[in-house]
């Protein structure tokens, strides 16, 4: 049975620009079920990142209702938004933002420090997450000693270590060559299938689009097309 974990109803987002305002999102209506592997695509300025930020509780809509795991984003306090992200949402960005003074292991463990786990539990979870992305051998390396592709895999492990229900990935392959991009995407697809984690992307990368099961095309802040991909190019 499919379970709805994201419901967006009449989402509008406006930003103040000087004495006027800019409408970044216009009356967005979408729903996503648990386990989807979907993406927002469109040109720069189409509203992809703004929409992801609202779903990830990093921002709130000006109008409309955004329910994420039955939480109304617009009504959440700063503390409640942080709790939602800390426990249920994994974030992966174009720049993977690893802390340079910490090891790969410590960067992944960082996501667990605000949760109530023992040191032994954290160790098990971190090594499991590093195993998912094939980097257990680099656990004690610092970020400046690993490649860009490996850095992004560490970012995936950091996002997945708490086994979130939802992972938000904003242009995660933008700084990667084609080979590393495919490695990353196959890894995400594997985690999506094995853990039934919902993945939502913001992208204009054709390589990413080939892996998606659903593509929501945005233009000028509105949904232009919502397409279910029946046959996957990659399994």
Buried (B, 14 or more C-beta within 10 A) or exposed (E): EEEEBBBBBEBBBBEEEEEEEEBBBBBBEBBBBBBBBBBBBBEEBBBBBBBBBBBBBBBBBBBBBBBBBEBEBBEBEEEEBEBBBBBBBBBBBBEBBBEEEBBBBBBBBBBBEEEEBEEEEBBEBBBBBBEBBEBBEBBEBBBEEBEEBBBBBBBBBBBBBBBBBBBBBBBBBBBBEEEBBBBBBEBBBEBBEEBEBBBBBBBBBEBBBEBBBBBBBBBBBBBEEBEEBEEEEEE
